[in-house]
């Protein structure tokens, strides 16, 4: 048997001599194991190979420890760089803050901004029927909160008297709802307001009888400054507020600057005469109102009246006694049969009028200066009223316009109308649908409202939408037409407008300059579309 050839070794599987490859020689020579054949087989290493691999494992373990140590150093460096980055960003923000334009705002601008800061709970007023004021003296509310921003803002806030001129006191079964020390805060507000006119709101959540013990001492403090009152709002939910009203009796004849009075109560308006002498009183809000004779106010000088629902008699008496009204909103209890005939009367200065639930007062009223009218529904008596008044009506708002024939007669007597808002135009009558289409079409003998510039229609049936779009297009294309704004409103989603012909026509009209759109999910608000809200 011949000896093994050079550079050969015996195979442990078949016991034959095989030529050694460079990888195996390298392993036995103690060099790198990276290319060892053992990585590609399941063979057990020879003793010499095992030593080589053991040395390799030891070297690799040491290398791992070195890498881990380097990673730890890099982690430390990374954390340091992250902290450095955060500090740099903070410094950058601080430097940018130094350059912020708000630092250069004039004091007068900041004061005006401060005066518009809303209360977190939502600023409400007795002016809005059925709501109650929510202001308090908590530190997190303006104007107190504005003094916690920076020294400059604090100085500006403290030095701006009108910011501190709105004071609200609450009365409840737990005496007061104010946080902190109300007396000291009211005292501070009065001091900081200097001689600015005061807006004072007194709110009571007590449903029963108000006792002397529930009246806060701070009320007497505010009463001492009643000569500065410009606004007095009483939101008294008590069924027996006589003690509280008696407490206010001392202001009689001491409110020379009072211009606005509001009263919300579960009881009727106070039968006392605390405001019988108020030479500058102009605006009155009564959530519930009776015959004006039961509320001793200087009615002939009142120019703005806002009332909740009451009887037709009371509504007509308000319009009669307040002969110099400029703006008036009246609520009238529905469902009452009106058989009484009232004398005719004139409101020579009335410009804005809103009637809720009933238009009967218009049968007896003449308002030659009227420019804005809000009605619950159209009736022929409204058209007669407008014709009799010969007023230059500019804005008409109708809650329910389904009586199209009456609405048409109203529009025919309003040639100066520029803004029309009809909340609902649903009708199944063929005559009404025909009137819908003809109502505002140009080019016919009885073409109405040639000066319309803004139109809002609500709840139009989907089957009639295209005809209404075509009507709007025809009016808009009329030479010298001032129409520039059109809205179709719905209180819920309207059909599939995305694929309808109306969308294509609407897009075409918008491309040519008409501001037209369909507004789904519409909710009435004072600033919706046509200017001021309901009187």
Wavefront OBJ file of the C-alpha trace (Angstrom):
o trace
v 0.000 0.000 0.000
v 1.438 3.236 -1.111
v 1.878 6.093 1.292
v -0.251 9.168 1.276
v 0.477 11.745 -1.341
v 1.750 15.151 -0.360
v -0.764 17.606 1.073
v -3.310 14.781 1.561
v -5.246 13.535 4.535
v -7.437 10.543 5.252
v -11.150 10.986 4.911
v -12.890 9.986 8.099
v -15.945 8.748 6.234
v -14.384 6.402 3.615
v -10.838 6.107 5.007
v -9.298 7.169 1.681
v -6.648 9.752 1.079
v -7.902 13.066 -0.279
v -6.049 16.141 -1.297
v -6.123 18.922 1.264
v -7.729 22.177 0.136
v -6.389 25.591 1.020
v -9.119 26.121 3.622
v -8.132 23.038 5.626
v -4.432 23.839 5.447
v -5.179 27.355 6.596
v -7.098 25.995 9.577
v -4.331 23.623 10.600
v -1.771 26.347 10.163
v -3.580 28.337 12.842
v -4.799 30.981 10.473
v -8.348 32.414 10.088
v -11.294 30.001 10.230
v -13.503 32.251 8.152
v -13.395 29.941 5.107
v -13.213 26.621 6.923
v -14.966 23.680 5.272
v -16.444 22.834 8.665
v -18.983 25.640 8.258
v -20.365 23.739 5.257
v -20.445 20.262 6.754
v -21.532 18.367 9.816
v -18.056 16.885 10.437
v -16.489 16.992 13.859
v -13.283 19.031 13.876
v -9.942 17.341 14.360
v -8.061 18.063 17.542
v -5.850 20.570 15.802
v -8.896 22.181 14.252
v -10.663 22.386 17.577
v -7.701 24.307 19.021
v -7.856 26.727 16.132
v -11.613 27.230 16.615
v -11.196 27.624 20.355
v -8.638 30.355 19.791
v -10.995 31.923 17.228
v -13.940 31.856 19.696
v -11.744 33.486 22.329
v -10.704 36.178 19.867
v -14.290 36.725 18.765
v -15.507 36.997 22.371
v -12.877 39.619 23.006
v -13.920 41.469 19.870
v -17.560 41.350 21.031
v -16.576 42.859 24.353
v -14.703 45.617 22.544
v -17.687 46.331 20.289
v -20.061 46.410 23.258
v -17.785 48.839 25.053
v -17.654 51.047 21.959
v -21.462 50.896 21.639
v -21.817 51.940 25.268
v -19.565 54.881 24.592
v -21.592 55.747 21.507
v -24.826 55.485 23.536
v -23.411 57.865 26.084
v -22.339 60.183 23.283
v -25.772 59.846 21.657
v -27.555 60.778 24.862
v -25.248 63.732 25.237
v -25.995 64.822 21.677
v -29.741 64.388 22.232
v -29.559 66.591 25.307
v -27.445 69.068 23.395
v -29.983 69.050 20.544
v -32.896 69.649 22.929
v -31.007 72.482 24.632
v -30.158 73.982 21.258
v -33.760 73.790 20.129
v -34.872 75.419 23.357
v -32.340 78.187 22.916
v -33.473 78.609 19.301
v -37.088 78.917 20.453
v -36.049 81.445 23.083
v -34.142 83.472 20.501
v -37.084 83.326 18.085
v -39.384 84.425 20.919
v -37.206 87.486 21.400
v -37.785 88.301 17.725
v -41.540 87.493 17.885
v -43.727 90.225 16.389
v -46.035 90.075 19.411
v -43.290 91.734 21.471
v -43.594 94.699 19.178
v -47.391 94.872 19.351
v -48.522 98.292 20.499
v -50.161 98.313 23.900
v -53.452 99.411 22.347
v -53.547 96.333 20.070
v -52.885 93.949 22.962
v -55.580 95.627 25.009
v -58.107 95.064 22.251
v -57.016 91.421 21.958
v -57.381 90.977 25.719
v -60.890 92.375 25.590
v -61.870 89.668 23.053
v -60.483 86.674 24.987
v -63.405 84.229 25.454
v -64.219 82.540 28.719
v -63.450 78.823 28.812
v -67.029 77.986 29.817
v -68.422 80.016 26.943
v -69.426 83.599 27.504
v -73.181 83.932 27.608
v -75.473 86.767 28.282
v -79.043 87.429 29.265
v -79.275 89.053 25.842
v -79.617 85.514 24.425
v -82.996 84.179 25.401
v -83.048 81.200 27.718
v -79.341 81.282 28.565
v -77.595 82.285 31.719
v -74.273 84.011 32.355
v -71.395 81.729 33.259
v -68.715 84.168 34.283
v -67.050 83.745 37.641
v -64.053 85.041 39.525
v -61.822 81.983 39.101
v -58.107 82.561 38.594
v -58.077 80.474 35.402
v -60.612 82.783 33.760
v -59.942 86.133 32.110
v -59.047 88.752 33.084
v -57.173 87.111 35.953
v -55.476 84.557 33.721
v -53.945 87.264 31.540
v -51.849 88.454 34.462
v -50.088 85.084 34.700
v -48.385 85.093 31.276
v -45.527 87.565 31.632
v -44.703 90.822 33.375
v -45.508 92.940 30.312
v -48.886 91.338 29.776
v -49.676 91.620 33.460
v -48.839 95.320 33.450
v -50.938 95.880 30.310
v -53.874 93.902 31.698
v -53.826 95.682 35.048
v -53.538 99.038 33.316
v -56.537 98.469 31.020
v -59.675 99.430 33.014
v -62.307 98.062 30.548
v -60.820 94.588 30.995
v -61.904 94.620 34.651
v -65.275 96.251 34.117
v -67.311 93.058 33.630
v -68.358 91.671 36.999
v -70.523 88.613 37.634
v -71.849 87.467 40.992
v -73.547 84.117 41.534
v -76.071 83.209 44.199
v -76.906 79.601 44.982
v -78.030 77.404 47.841
v -74.357 77.286 48.887
v -74.279 81.098 49.077
v -71.932 81.714 46.129
v -70.387 79.744 43.323
v -67.290 81.921 43.098
v -63.913 80.405 43.764
v -61.299 82.002 45.955
v -62.340 85.092 47.893
v -65.129 86.845 45.931
v -65.209 89.997 48.037
v -61.488 90.705 47.590
v -61.626 89.889 43.877
v -64.637 92.111 43.288
v -62.886 94.842 45.227
v -59.806 94.362 43.031
v -61.883 94.496 39.849
v -63.605 97.691 40.931
v -60.254 99.247 41.806
v -58.604 98.250 38.515
v -61.601 99.299 36.413
v -61.086 102.857 37.743
v -63.916 104.870 36.135
v -64.727 102.554 33.216
v -68.432 101.804 32.613
v -69.412 98.560 34.359
v -71.242 95.524 32.986
v -72.778 93.853 36.023
v -74.421 90.427 35.931
v -76.206 88.946 38.923
v -77.097 85.280 38.499
v -79.036 83.054 40.858
v -79.401 79.291 40.492
v -81.611 79.036 43.582
v -85.028 77.747 42.547
v -86.707 78.481 45.883
v -86.875 81.590 48.009
v -83.734 83.704 48.160
v -82.878 84.634 51.732
v -80.774 87.483 53.097
v -78.097 84.989 54.106
v -77.590 83.967 50.478
v -76.905 87.459 49.217
v -73.108 87.940 49.006
v -71.481 90.895 50.711
v -69.785 91.731 47.436
v -73.193 92.747 46.035
v -73.260 95.780 48.324
v -69.763 96.618 47.126
v -70.881 96.610 43.490
v -74.021 98.601 44.308
v -71.808 101.368 45.699
v -70.606 101.869 42.112
v -74.036 101.724 40.451
v -73.464 105.208 38.972
v -70.952 103.503 36.659
v -73.272 100.701 35.567
v -73.728 100.663 31.814
v -75.260 97.173 31.697
v -77.346 95.369 34.321
v -78.187 91.719 33.635
v -80.328 89.803 36.153
v -80.594 86.034 35.671
v -82.772 85.035 38.613
v -84.230 81.535 38.453
v -85.818 81.798 41.901
v -89.590 81.503 42.141
v -89.549 84.215 44.815
v -86.818 86.814 44.169
v -88.478 89.574 46.205
v -85.692 89.721 48.832
v -83.032 90.112 46.161
v -85.040 92.705 44.230
v -85.663 94.628 47.422
v -81.894 94.618 47.960
v -81.549 96.359 44.599
v -84.149 98.985 45.439
v -81.427 101.366 46.589
v -80.199 101.870 42.998
v -83.381 103.759 42.061
v -82.423 107.107 40.605
v -78.688 106.280 40.836
v -78.046 104.740 37.398
v -77.508 107.747 35.120
v -75.254 105.814 32.714
v -77.292 102.589 32.432
v -77.927 101.794 28.758
v -78.845 98.106 28.793
v -81.051 96.046 31.107
v -81.726 92.306 30.887
v -83.991 90.187 33.064
v -84.416 86.418 32.972
v -86.582 84.833 35.634
v -89.028 82.004 36.212
v -91.211 84.687 37.785
v -92.646 87.603 35.856
v -90.652 90.847 35.589
v -90.235 92.776 38.834
v -93.214 94.941 39.760
v -90.955 97.547 41.362
v -89.635 100.720 39.797
v -85.888 100.461 40.387
v -85.230 101.561 36.778
v -88.065 104.018 36.337
v -85.459 106.781 36.371
v -82.692 105.755 33.995
v -82.212 108.625 31.536
v -79.851 106.740 29.189
v -81.548 103.325 29.191
v -82.007 102.229 25.567
v -81.923 98.408 25.409
v -84.192 96.026 27.360
v -84.280 92.225 27.319
v -87.100 90.404 29.129
v -87.268 86.621 28.906
v -90.940 86.858 29.849
v -92.871 90.075 29.536
v -96.332 91.250 30.519
v -98.173 94.432 29.916
v -95.523 97.200 30.011
v -97.480 98.827 32.812
v -96.337 95.968 35.078
v -92.693 96.833 34.408
v -91.971 100.413 35.322
v -89.395 101.321 32.686
v -88.989 104.537 30.663
v -90.570 102.879 27.604
v -90.660 105.927 25.282
v -86.860 106.143 25.308
v -86.248 102.418 24.651
v -84.803 101.782 21.174
v -83.983 98.057 21.422
v -86.309 95.448 22.914
v -85.852 91.674 22.974
v -88.580 89.593 24.565
v -89.319 85.943 25.137
v -92.733 84.485 24.466
v -95.745 86.215 25.879
v -99.312 87.052 24.910
v -100.321 88.874 21.750
v -101.712 91.657 23.912
v -98.347 92.143 25.632
v -96.504 92.129 22.309
v -98.740 94.822 20.863
v -98.488 96.857 24.067
v -94.677 96.756 23.854
v -94.756 98.025 20.262
v -97.229 100.719 21.265
v -95.555 101.958 24.465
v -91.983 101.819 23.107
v -92.795 104.205 20.299
v -89.147 104.923 19.450
v -88.036 101.347 18.886
v -85.309 100.820 16.292
v -84.893 97.059 16.809
v -87.426 94.636 18.282
v -87.702 90.887 18.746
v -90.989 89.471 20.080
v -92.015 85.950 21.003
v -95.740 85.194 21.075
v -97.348 82.122 22.584
v -98.646 79.908 19.750
v -102.013 78.261 19.510
v -104.053 81.198 20.813
v -107.107 82.309 18.864
v -106.959 86.080 18.436
v -110.470 87.524 18.303
v -109.631 90.904 19.784
v -109.291 93.822 17.419
v -106.537 96.257 18.366
v -106.114 99.871 17.283
v -103.629 100.640 14.557
v -100.299 102.120 15.596
v -97.126 103.430 13.983
v -93.477 102.644 14.823
v -91.772 105.469 12.894
v -88.162 104.498 13.721
v -88.391 100.701 13.649
v -85.750 99.248 11.325
v -85.334 95.604 12.428
v -88.265 93.435 13.544
v -88.445 89.749 14.433
v -91.669 87.897 15.253
v -91.590 84.359 16.622
v -94.549 82.001 16.101
v -97.123 84.670 15.157
v -97.389 87.561 12.711
v -100.672 88.987 14.022
v -99.104 92.256 15.302
v -98.377 93.196 11.682
v -102.128 93.579 11.059
v -102.094 96.729 13.183
v -98.540 98.021 12.692
v -97.152 100.529 10.238
v -93.350 100.760 10.076
v -92.202 103.143 7.325
v -88.478 102.803 8.214
v -88.345 99.004 8.335
v -85.381 97.478 6.491
v -85.208 93.973 8.002
v -88.035 91.552 8.835
v -87.935 88.045 10.373
v -91.200 86.066 10.324
v -92.083 82.444 11.175
v -94.130 81.929 7.995
v -95.551 84.037 5.147
v -99.117 85.292 5.263
v -101.050 87.716 3.085
v -101.307 90.053 6.077
v -97.507 90.466 5.920
v -97.783 91.621 2.316
v -100.533 94.041 3.317
v -98.329 95.345 6.151
v -95.409 95.967 3.798
v -97.619 97.702 1.253
v -99.185 99.869 3.957
v -95.785 100.749 5.467
v -94.253 101.575 2.070
v -90.896 100.710 3.603
v -87.666 99.998 1.720
v -87.267 96.427 2.984
v -83.762 95.103 2.334
v -83.660 91.776 4.204
v -86.372 89.142 4.677
v -85.938 85.958 6.727
v -88.701 83.327 6.692
v -88.550 80.217 8.877
v -91.127 78.175 6.966
v -91.757 79.284 3.390
v -94.025 76.445 2.262
v -96.932 78.813 1.602
v -95.411 79.947 -1.660
v -98.411 81.967 -2.776
v -98.211 84.142 0.340
v -94.430 84.351 -0.006
v -94.815 85.455 -3.607
v -97.227 88.220 -2.597
v -94.733 89.406 0.021
v -91.906 89.502 -2.505
v -94.066 91.367 -5.005
v -94.477 94.150 -2.431
v -90.715 94.262 -1.679
v -89.003 95.617 -4.800
v -86.054 96.929 -2.749
v -85.227 93.507 -1.251
v -81.522 92.592 -1.507
v -81.235 89.612 0.878
v -83.668 86.689 1.095
v -83.333 83.786 3.537
v -85.998 81.042 3.511
v -85.196 78.184 5.897
v -87.630 75.659 4.411
v -89.322 75.431 1.008
v -90.770 71.928 1.137
v -94.174 71.645 -0.547
v -96.114 68.945 -2.359
v -98.632 71.278 -3.954
v -98.344 71.472 -7.772
v -99.382 75.138 -7.582
v -96.649 75.811 -5.039
v -94.051 73.956 -7.089
v -94.994 76.025 -10.128
v -94.726 79.178 -8.038
v -91.319 77.972 -6.888
v -90.069 77.966 -10.445
v -91.678 81.239 -11.468
v -91.013 83.028 -8.189
v -87.736 84.663 -9.129
v -87.465 83.990 -12.836
v -86.511 87.053 -14.888
v -88.091 88.022 -18.134
v -91.722 87.705 -17.025
v -94.278 90.408 -16.448
v -94.364 90.152 -12.655
v -90.593 89.828 -12.205
v -90.012 90.425 -8.479
v -87.072 91.592 -6.362
v -84.768 92.783 -9.138
v -82.138 93.914 -6.624
v -81.582 90.554 -4.898
v -77.884 90.015 -4.295
v -77.939 87.217 -1.690
v -80.320 84.226 -1.640
v -80.514 81.312 0.795
v -83.093 78.537 0.275
v -83.550 75.596 2.622
v -84.817 72.021 2.383
v -85.749 72.097 -1.313
v -86.942 68.620 -2.463
v -84.287 66.838 -4.482
v -86.669 66.380 -7.416
v -86.830 70.160 -7.849
v -83.179 71.010 -7.299
v -82.198 71.246 -10.957
v -85.097 73.604 -11.687
v -83.997 75.831 -8.812
v -80.428 75.829 -10.092
v -81.659 76.799 -13.533
v -83.766 79.576 -12.008
v -80.726 80.944 -10.172
v -78.648 80.731 -13.342
v -81.310 82.608 -15.338
v -81.514 85.375 -12.733
v -77.727 85.605 -12.447
v -77.298 85.921 -16.213
v -79.810 88.774 -16.385
v -78.015 91.985 -17.389
v -77.143 94.224 -14.439
v -78.226 91.538 -11.955
v -76.525 92.131 -8.560
v -76.843 88.463 -7.549
v -73.515 87.136 -6.277
v -74.279 84.752 -3.383
v -76.553 81.662 -3.342
v -76.855 78.852 -0.804
v -79.083 75.789 -0.691
v -79.138 74.627 2.929
v -80.128 71.342 4.548
v -80.089 70.304 8.190
v -78.907 66.863 7.096
v -77.029 65.446 4.132
v -78.629 66.062 0.763
v -78.671 63.025 -1.539
v -75.715 62.167 -3.756
v -74.706 65.588 -4.992
v -71.267 64.392 -6.143
v -72.665 62.678 -9.230
v -75.695 64.869 -9.904
v -76.209 67.312 -12.789
v -76.636 70.040 -10.167
v -73.004 69.689 -9.163
v -71.845 70.187 -12.735
v -74.032 73.272 -13.107
v -72.936 74.581 -9.722
v -69.274 74.093 -10.656
v -69.845 75.898 -13.956
v -71.502 78.851 -12.187
v -68.686 79.069 -9.647
v -66.151 79.061 -12.451
v -67.938 82.066 -13.912
v -67.933 84.010 -10.653
v -71.146 83.156 -8.764
v -70.634 82.159 -5.123
v -73.018 79.186 -5.024
v -72.957 76.044 -2.874
v -75.038 73.389 -1.133
v -74.574 73.426 2.644
v -75.535 70.193 4.408
v -75.732 69.982 8.185
v -76.670 73.664 8.393
v -77.136 75.105 11.887
v -78.544 78.577 12.452
v -76.102 80.992 14.051
v -75.917 84.792 14.344
v -73.110 85.038 11.792
v -74.621 82.716 9.179
v -74.538 84.231 5.714
v -76.696 87.306 5.825
v -75.169 89.515 8.485
v -76.582 90.171 11.928
v -78.572 87.525 13.742
v -82.233 87.598 14.724
v -83.205 90.781 16.591
l 1 2 3 4 5 6 7 8 9 10 11 12 13 14 15 16 17 18 19 20 21 22 23 24 25 26 27 28 29 30 31 32 33 34 35 36 37 38 39 40 41 42 43 44 45 46 47 48 49 50 51 52 53 54 55 56 57 58 59 60 61 62 63 64 65 66 67 68 69 70 71 72 73 74 75 76 77 78 79 80 81 82 83 84 85 86 87 88 89 90 91 92 93 94 95 96 97 98 99 100 101 102 103 104 105 106 107 108 109 110 111 112 113 114 115 116 117 118 119 120 121 122 123 124 125 126 127 128 129 130 131 132 133 134 135 136 137 138 139 140 141 142 143 144 145 146 147 148 149 150 151 152 153 154 155 156 157 158 159 160 161 162 163 164 165 166 167 168 169 170 171 172 173 174 175 176 177 178 179 180 181 182 183 184 185 186 187 188 189 190 191 192 193 194 195 196 197 198 199 200 201 202 203 204 205 206 207 208 209 210 211 212 213 214 215 216 217 218 219 220 221 222 223 224 225 226 227 228 229 230 231 232 233 234 235 236 237 238 239 240 241 242 243 244 245 246 247 248 249 250 251 252 253 254 255 256 257 258 259 260 261 262 263 264 265 266 267 268 269 270 271 272 273 274 275 276 277 278 279 280 281 282 283 284 285 286 287 288 289 290 291 292 293 294 295 296 297 298 299 300 301 302 303 304 305 306 307 308 309 310 311 312 313 314 315 316 317 318 319 320 321 322 323 324 325 326 327 328 329 330 331 332 333 334 335 336 337 338 339 340 341 342 343 344 345 346 347 348 349 350 351 352 353 354 355 356 357 358 359 360 361 362 363 364 365 366 367 368 369 370 371 372 373 374 375 376 377 378 379 380 381 382 383 384 385 386 387 388 389 390 391 392 393 394 395 396 397 398 399 400 401 402 403 404 405 406 407 408 409 410 411 412 413 414 415 416 417 418 419 420 421 422 423 424 425 426 427 428 429 430 431 432 433 434 435 436 437 438 439 440 441 442 443 444 445 446 447 448 449 450 451 452 453 454 455 456 457 458 459 460 461 462 463 464 465 466 467 468 469 470 471 472 473 474 475 476 477 478 479 480 481 482 483 484 485 486 487 488 489 490 491 492 493 494 495 496 497 498 499 500 501 502 503 504 505 506 507 508 509 510 511 512 513 514 515 516 517 518 519 520 521 522 523 524 525 526 527 528 529 530 531 532 533 534 535
